[in-house]
Amino acid sequence: MKYLLMIYGNQEKWDSYPAESWPEEVAKQDAFNRRYRESGELIGAYGLADAAAARLVRRADGVPAVTDGPYLETKEYMASFYLLDCENEQRAYEIAADMPWADSAPVEVWPILHEAAADR
């Protein structure tokens, strides 16, 4: 079954980490990604740009209207997400708990119920 793991944050949070700690943190995340990619359980891992780069798209009279975004009413936003394909929900929880920053920030786990786009 497929699961979406979501990590939340904001620029203020990222800036609070000492610059010299980033190489070690990135190495931990790379090791996590490699471990679960090699097990076949990690389909993809994606880091998102800062919220200032997000845009909202609406359609007005059939024409796209793009405005500054994101549509947030919260301090933190989705900063990265991971797509898993693992045997069951318990395994998804185990992988989420193994996320390097799970000791300081929660990882949301969402079961994926429908898959519209199949392999190309």
HURALIN-V192410 format. One line per field, one symbol per residue. burial: I if it has 16 or more other C-alpha atoms within 10 Angstrom, else O. Layout:
burial = ???
This chain:
burial = OIIIIIIIIOOOOOOOOOOOOOOOOOOOOOOIIOOIOOOOIIOOOOOOOOIOOOOOOOOOOOOOOOOOOOOOOOOOIOIOIIIIIIOOOOOIOOIIOOIIOOOOOOIOIOOOOOOOOOOO
